[in-house]
Amino acid sequence: MSMIHPSAVIEEGAEIGAGCRIGPFCVVGGDVRLGPDVELKSHVVLTGRTKVGEGTVIFPFAVVGEIPQDLKFSGEETRLVIGARNRIREHVTINAGTAHGGGITRIGDDGLFMAGCHIAHDVQVGDRVIVVNQAAVAGHCVIEDDVIIGGLCGIHQWVRIGRGAIIGAVTMVTKDVLPHGLVQGPRGVLDGLNLVGLKRKGVAREDITALRAAFQTLRDGEGTFADRAKRLKGETSSSYVEEMVDFILGDTDRSFLTPG
């Protein structure tokens, strides 16, 4: 059984999963698919070809699945897919994809999207990501698992942020961020590793030591940044360092924030 408030507007064609709770004055479009136990608190707008995973809770005045804020968008059918157990707080906006960007915006599982933050078209967000109040993630970005984006941050379009990185508050990020990197300052500077996050997750001391040594090599080694990363690839036995090197050597349209 689902509980739907009499004032909610559920358009014909919408699919409402078992155990959903839809509060007062919500609007659910005809192409929306809600998994089991989704809760819409009140005054939520869900539209477009949007799928919301099991146990996700969306708070008042969030607008999820609307068309992109992209002048090239011309009404083509695109999608938004949101995973399970996310918390999408008040006034959050999450847009569907665009045809030229792959056609889909995707949110993983167990994320927290705090009040007023924005996830733009074609963004790919991993699991357990936290986006703090009023932060904005521009189109085509890739945010990997376990990333924290601080309040009032701006993430430039096409930027990749590697797994476990943390972005300090009021930071503008215009370049790719290494996995487990710590970025802060008005124009983001790679200021070290997210050591607190690594320790909280129980990462072994030898892996943290290896990451610190790799960071120093990337900062002080000979040759270009890419040359230093390639040398690391043949020298390390740490899976965490290998992940960082693979991230650096992967495809990207941006340059990197390099160690200062």
C-alpha positions as CSV (number, residue, x, y, z in Angstrom):
1,M,0.0,0.0,0.0
2,S,1.2,3.5,-0.8
3,M,-0.1,6.7,1.0
4,I,-0.9,9.6,-1.3
5,H,-2.2,12.9,0.1
6,P,-5.4,14.0,-1.6
7,S,-3.9,17.3,-2.6
8,A,-1.0,15.6,-4.5
9,V,-1.2,15.5,-8.4
10,I,-0.2,12.2,-9.9
11,E,-0.3,12.3,-13.7
12,E,-1.6,9.4,-15.6
13,G,1.2,6.9,-16.4
14,A,3.3,7.5,-13.3
15,E,4.4,4.3,-11.5
16,I,4.3,4.4,-7.7
17,G,6.1,1.6,-5.9
18,A,4.9,-0.3,-2.9
19,G,5.0,1.6,0.4
20,C,5.6,5.1,-1.1
21,R,4.5,8.1,0.8
22,I,3.6,11.2,-1.2
23,G,2.8,14.3,0.9
24,P,0.7,17.4,0.3
25,F,0.9,19.4,-2.9
26,C,3.4,17.2,-4.6
27,V,3.4,16.9,-8.4
28,V,4.5,13.6,-10.0
29,G,4.8,13.5,-13.8
30,G,3.5,10.8,-16.1
31,D,6.9,9.4,-17.0
32,V,8.1,9.2,-13.4
33,R,9.0,5.8,-11.8
34,L,9.2,5.6,-8.0
35,G,10.7,2.5,-6.4
36,P,9.5,1.0,-3.2
37,D,9.3,3.1,0.0
38,V,10.2,6.4,-1.7
39,E,9.0,9.4,0.4
40,L,8.1,12.8,-1.0
41,K,7.6,15.1,2.0
42,S,5.5,17.9,0.4
43,H,5.6,20.4,-2.4
44,V,8.0,18.2,-4.4
45,V,8.0,18.4,-8.2
46,L,9.1,15.2,-10.0
47,T,8.9,15.4,-13.7
48,G,10.5,14.1,-17.0
49,R,11.7,10.5,-17.5
50,T,12.8,10.2,-14.0
51,K,13.4,7.0,-12.0
52,V,13.9,7.2,-8.2
53,G,15.3,4.2,-6.3
54,E,14.1,2.5,-3.2
55,G,14.0,4.3,0.1
56,T,15.0,7.7,-1.3
57,V,13.5,10.7,0.6
58,I,12.9,14.0,-1.1
59,F,12.1,17.1,1.0
60,P,9.9,20.1,0.3
61,F,10.3,22.3,-2.7
62,A,12.9,20.1,-4.5
63,V,12.5,20.1,-8.3
64,V,13.8,16.8,-9.7
65,G,13.9,15.8,-13.4
66,E,13.2,19.2,-15.0
67,I,14.8,20.0,-18.4
68,P,18.4,21.1,-18.5
69,Q,19.6,24.7,-18.1
70,D,21.3,24.4,-21.5
71,L,20.3,26.5,-24.5
72,K,21.3,23.7,-26.8
73,F,18.5,21.5,-25.3
74,S,15.7,21.3,-27.8
75,G,13.2,19.0,-26.1
76,E,14.7,15.6,-26.9
77,E,13.9,12.7,-24.6
78,T,16.5,12.3,-21.9
79,R,16.5,10.8,-18.5
80,L,17.4,11.1,-14.8
81,V,18.2,8.0,-12.8
82,I,18.5,8.3,-9.0
83,G,19.6,5.3,-6.9
84,A,18.5,4.0,-3.5
85,R,18.4,5.6,-0.1
86,N,19.3,9.1,-1.1
87,R,18.4,12.2,0.9
88,I,17.5,15.1,-1.3
89,R,16.9,18.1,0.9
90,E,14.8,21.3,0.5
91,H,15.1,23.4,-2.8
92,V,17.5,21.0,-4.4
93,T,17.4,20.9,-8.2
94,I,18.6,18.0,-10.3
95,N,18.2,18.1,-14.1
96,A,17.8,15.4,-16.8
97,G,20.5,14.8,-19.4
98,T,21.0,16.2,-22.9
99,A,21.4,14.3,-26.2
100,H,24.9,15.7,-26.8
101,G,25.9,14.7,-23.2
102,G,24.9,11.1,-23.3
103,G,21.2,11.6,-22.5
104,I,21.2,10.7,-18.8
105,T,22.0,12.3,-15.5
106,R,22.8,9.6,-12.9
107,I,22.9,9.6,-9.1
108,G,24.2,6.6,-7.2
109,D,23.1,5.2,-3.8
110,D,23.1,6.6,-0.3
111,G,23.9,10.2,-1.2
112,L,23.1,13.4,0.8
113,F,22.2,16.4,-1.3
114,M,21.8,19.3,1.2
115,A,19.4,22.3,0.9
116,G,19.7,24.4,-2.3
117,C,22.4,22.4,-4.1
118,H,22.2,21.9,-7.9
119,I,23.2,18.9,-10.0
120,A,23.2,19.8,-13.7
121,H,22.6,17.8,-16.9
122,D,24.6,14.7,-17.7
123,V,26.4,14.7,-14.4
124,Q,27.4,11.2,-13.1
125,V,27.4,10.9,-9.3
126,G,28.7,7.9,-7.5
127,D,27.7,6.3,-4.2
128,R,27.8,7.9,-0.7
129,V,28.4,11.4,-2.1
130,I,27.6,14.5,0.0
131,V,26.9,17.8,-1.7
132,V,26.6,20.5,1.0
133,N,24.2,23.5,1.0
134,Q,24.2,25.8,-2.1
135,A,26.9,24.0,-3.9
136,A,26.5,23.7,-7.7
137,V,27.8,20.9,-10.0
138,A,27.9,22.0,-13.6
139,G,27.0,19.8,-16.6
140,H,29.0,16.7,-17.7
141,C,30.9,16.4,-14.4
142,V,31.9,13.0,-12.9
143,I,31.8,12.8,-9.1
144,E,33.1,9.4,-7.9
145,D,32.2,7.5,-4.8
146,D,32.6,9.0,-1.3
147,V,33.3,12.5,-2.4
148,I,32.3,15.5,-0.2
149,I,31.7,18.9,-1.9
150,G,31.5,21.7,0.6
151,G,29.0,24.5,0.9
152,L,28.8,27.2,-1.7
153,C,31.3,25.4,-4.0
154,G,31.2,25.6,-7.8
155,I,32.3,22.6,-9.9
156,H,33.1,23.6,-13.5
157,Q,31.6,21.7,-16.3
158,W,33.4,18.5,-17.5
159,V,35.5,18.3,-14.2
160,R,36.1,14.8,-12.7
161,I,36.5,14.5,-8.9
162,G,38.1,11.2,-7.9
163,R,36.9,8.8,-5.2
164,G,37.2,9.9,-1.6
165,A,38.2,13.5,-2.4
166,I,37.0,16.4,-0.3
167,I,36.3,20.0,-1.5
168,G,36.4,22.7,1.1
169,A,33.6,25.3,1.4
170,V,33.5,28.3,-1.0
171,T,35.8,26.7,-3.5
172,M,35.7,27.0,-7.3
173,V,37.0,23.8,-8.9
174,T,38.0,24.2,-12.6
175,K,40.3,21.2,-13.0
176,D,40.2,17.5,-12.3
177,V,40.8,16.4,-8.6
178,L,42.8,13.3,-7.8
179,P,41.2,10.5,-5.8
180,H,41.5,11.2,-2.0
181,G,42.6,14.8,-2.7
182,L,42.0,17.7,-0.4
183,V,41.1,20.9,-2.3
184,Q,40.4,24.3,-0.7
185,G,40.7,28.0,-1.3
186,P,38.7,30.4,-3.4
187,R,40.2,29.1,-6.7
188,G,40.7,25.5,-5.7
189,V,44.2,24.4,-4.8
190,L,45.2,20.7,-4.3
191,D,46.5,21.1,-0.7
192,G,47.2,17.5,0.3
193,L,45.2,14.3,0.8
194,N,41.9,13.7,2.6
195,L,43.7,12.0,5.4
196,V,40.7,12.3,7.8
197,G,38.4,10.6,5.3
198,L,40.9,7.8,4.7
199,K,41.3,7.1,8.4
200,R,37.5,7.2,9.0
201,K,37.1,4.5,6.3
202,G,39.7,2.3,8.0
203,V,42.2,2.4,5.1
204,A,45.3,0.5,6.2
205,R,48.3,2.6,7.4
206,E,50.6,1.2,4.7
207,D,48.1,2.4,2.0
208,I,48.0,5.9,3.5
209,T,51.8,5.9,3.7
210,A,51.9,4.9,0.0
211,L,49.5,7.6,-0.9
212,R,51.5,10.2,0.9
213,A,54.6,9.1,-0.9
214,A,52.8,9.1,-4.2
215,F,51.6,12.6,-3.6
216,Q,55.1,13.8,-2.8
217,T,56.4,12.2,-6.0
218,L,53.6,13.8,-8.1
219,R,54.6,17.2,-6.5
220,D,58.4,17.0,-6.5
221,G,59.4,14.4,-9.1
222,E,61.1,15.0,-12.4
223,G,59.3,15.5,-15.7
224,T,55.8,16.4,-16.4
225,F,52.8,15.6,-14.2
226,A,51.9,12.7,-16.6
227,D,55.5,11.4,-16.6
228,R,55.5,11.2,-12.8
229,A,52.2,9.4,-12.8
230,K,53.5,6.8,-15.4
231,R,56.6,6.1,-13.2
232,L,54.4,5.6,-10.2
233,K,52.3,3.0,-12.0
234,G,55.3,0.7,-12.4
235,E,56.6,1.3,-8.9
236,T,53.6,0.8,-6.6
237,S,51.9,-2.2,-5.0
238,S,49.1,-0.2,-3.4
239,S,45.7,-0.4,-5.0
240,Y,45.0,3.1,-3.8
241,V,48.0,4.5,-5.6
242,E,47.1,2.5,-8.7
243,E,43.6,4.0,-8.6
244,M,45.1,7.5,-8.4
245,V,47.5,6.8,-11.3
246,D,44.7,5.3,-13.5
247,F,42.6,8.4,-12.8
248,I,45.4,10.7,-13.9
249,L,46.1,8.7,-17.1
250,G,42.4,8.3,-17.9
251,D,40.5,10.2,-20.6
252,T,39.6,13.8,-19.6
253,D,38.8,17.1,-21.3
254,R,40.3,19.1,-18.3
255,S,43.8,19.6,-16.9
256,F,44.5,18.6,-13.3
257,L,44.8,20.4,-10.0
258,T,48.4,19.5,-9.3
259,P,50.0,19.3,-5.8
260,G,51.2,22.7,-4.6
